[in-house]
Amino acid sequence: MRHTHLAASIAAVLVIGCDPAAAQQTSSGDASRELDKIVVQGEITYRDRTEEASTLVYDLEYFQRFEPLTVGDMLKRVPSVAFLSDVLEYDGVRLRGLDPGYTQILINGKRVPGGETDRSFFVDRIPAELVERIEIIRSASADRSGDAVTGSLNIVLRDGYALDGGYLRAGGLHYEDDRIEPSLSAVWGGEALGGQLLLGANAQGRRNPKQKFSQRFDAPNGELDNTEVQSDIRSGEDYSFNLDYTADAGEGQLNLYAFFVRTDRYQNEDSIEYVAGIETAENIDTINANDEDIRTDTWSVGGEYEFPMAGGDTRVRLGYAAFDDDVFEFEDEFEYLRDDIPFPEDDRFTGDRTYTDIEDDEINIELRHTRDLGENRLKFGVDYTQKQRDTAILSQRNRFTIPDAPGTRPVIPGTFDDFEAEPGGINRIDEDRIEPFVRLDGESGSIEWQVGLRYQYTDLEIFDATVDADVARQDNSFGALLPSGSLIFNLDDDRRVTLSLARTMRRANFDQLSPALLEGELGDNDLLGNPQLEPEDAWGIDLGYEVRLGRDGVVGVNGFYRDIQDLIEIANTGLAGDEGPGTFVLQPQNTGDGRVWGVELDLSTPLTAFGMENTGVFFNYSWLDSEIEDFAGTRRFNDQSNYVYNVGFIQELPELAAAFGVTYRKQGDAYGRIVAEEVRTSYDGDLEAFVEKRLGERWTVRLTGSNLLDASKDEVFDKFNTFEEQFERNYDEYELETETGGRVYQLMFRYAF
């Protein structure tokens, strides 16, 4: 109730607090049209229609009214993007519902390294204020990397031509635990140093206070073993800086760019387990404190020079991108009633400490030439990437008998041992890629087409310091020929049909390549890495129909299908596991195949046809499905939601120089199955709203509310020890978990200069 009154009061002030006549947006003044959109608004921005087949484009202004903090906050409003993150977290993009490793994340059209073992990049690392637009590229083309089975997301950062002037953005976010975190950014663009220069900086507090509750049974409908009450608070700060400079140089044009993002985050999880769900001090089973101190740096610098040559245009690009992730984690657990000897005769403290340092950097050189070839357009070139990834994971485990009473924090006797490397925890992976390509574009009457061919060759070297010397260093190499093509049938000026066909690939996860043996990794089974894994191979087709609705509106429907071969699945080597009979040594191998398909609908239009030109509506719905064979039979691809949709509207109030809007998002249930564990995940719907007031020609103040329905994430875990027990449904544990995060309110001021 307190939050409702707060929101209502601020909204009333925003709508009636100024003279409407003085607050009207005008086309005069120093602010450019771009600044009017970013700061003053006054018009609704819709999804763009692009000239590329199977590509959707969303400018920053499409998202801006709801004041997204990160690219993840932006992407939750576009078609076919799902997440399997914690409540209020939008990090690993699951385009068309598949694992993040199947989606290629690009920044300014180029790959960027990420810290995740599946090669994915967490999009919540990039602040929304750096972004000019987001492109959803559903089907691959030869002039982009082919590591894009479900598609690519291209995050285009602002360049030197984006602004003529600047703006300031300042405000704060109020969280469920009554904490307020600040947010501040400044961007300026204009003529400088003989060219066009853009500078931007952003600093924002991040917080996510969550509560979790778990019930653990011996089997479904069985006896309750214990309950767990957990507080999980994630807090920190993000800092970012970006620069873009463009100038004429000789007969060509030079562009220099740089961006840097630092994330400082502390994750504090505290939990208490109670025997049989009786939540009293006498029934405390364990007390657990699990904290992580995280610092992540992401940066990219580079330049390109484009100049006329040999009757066409040649571009040379050199870039360096890096990712550095440092994590210190400790987990202290105090056991009281877990064993057969109750407190205080024999109780234990377990202390785990883990240092993780991942450094991943890439040097990229690209040379391409574009020229007219009769009535057609030819592009060809070569892309070279040198990648190095160093991983260091060191840990220690300590156990002591403790004499203290439940509910207190004992004094820990003794000293901690030295840190030791985890199996597979000290390794280096070097990748050299060379990728020549050619693409030809043309048109004939009402038909536009493009065909292309890309060859991706990779030389791979793995060194792991935690295994025997005779297998510590291993080499692998592979190549893939990736054809692609598309057609656009322009039925008239407003209607078109698009068809795209492409072959793509997905590389193995980094942790799958290490030759280390991890004992007891999957239930009681061991897991052995496989440095000789080949990439997964996929053929895909997209068929779409799109219609313009008036001047600004567009509606589209798209069907897609992917046939994926050489899937990397867990296979049984037949060797006995460390735990003895019934357990095995398992290994990832190219043994599977699968299919993914679905239908995507999106609508973005003003209601001008109904006499409501100041009302914009937005809707997208994606129906998603798949099929794969694994060790236990047929299932969908792991954790693929069966649908995801967004619906919302924005209402402009020109007489009041104000606006308001609402969006609602929902994604379907997901199911995942690996050896020894199965999980079903569901999310409640997410409701967001904003109200905006424009103050004169340069000021905007905006109040937004997120997670207004206090949505929960619910998971059901089926846990087993061996293959046989999983087949026979002989449970080790059956767990129900619910997680909530609370509502978030954000008040932001923007000023153009």
Secondary structure, DSSP 8 states (H G I E B T S, - for coil): -HHHHHHHHHHHHHHHSS-HHHH---S-SS--HHHIIIII--S----EE-SSTTEEEEEHHHHHTT--SBHHHHHTTSTTEE---STT---S-EETTS-GGGEEEEETTEE---SSTTS---GGGSBGGGEEEEEEE-S--TTS-S--SSEEEEEEE--TTS-SEEEEEEEEEE-TTS-EEEEEEEEEEEEETTEEEEEEEEEEEEEEEEEEEEEEESSTT--EEEEEEEEEEEEEEEEEEEEEEEEEETTEEEEEEEEEEEEEEEEEEEEEEEETT--SGGGEEEEEEEEEEEEEEEEEEEEEEEEEETTEEEEEEEEEEEEEEEEEEEEEEEESSSSSS-TTTS-EEEEEEEEEEEEEEEEEEEEEEEEEETTEEEEEEEEEEEEEEEEEEEEEEEEEE----TTS-----S-----EEEEEEEEEEEEEEEEEEEEEEEEETTEEEEEEEEEEEEEEEEEETTS-HHHHEEEEEEEEEEEEEEEEEE-SSSEEEEEEEEEEEE---HHHH---EEEEEETTEEEE--TT---EEEEEEEEEEEEEETTTEEEEEEEEEEEEEEEEEEEEEEEEETTEEEEEEEEEEEEEEEEEEEEEEEEEEEEGGGTEEEEEEEEEEEEEEEEEEETTEEE-STT--SEEEEEEEEEEEGGGTEEEEEEEEEE--EEEEETTEEEEEEE--EEEEEEEEEETTTEEEEEEEESTT--EEEEEEEE-SSHHHHHHT--SEEEEEEEE---EEEEEEEEE-
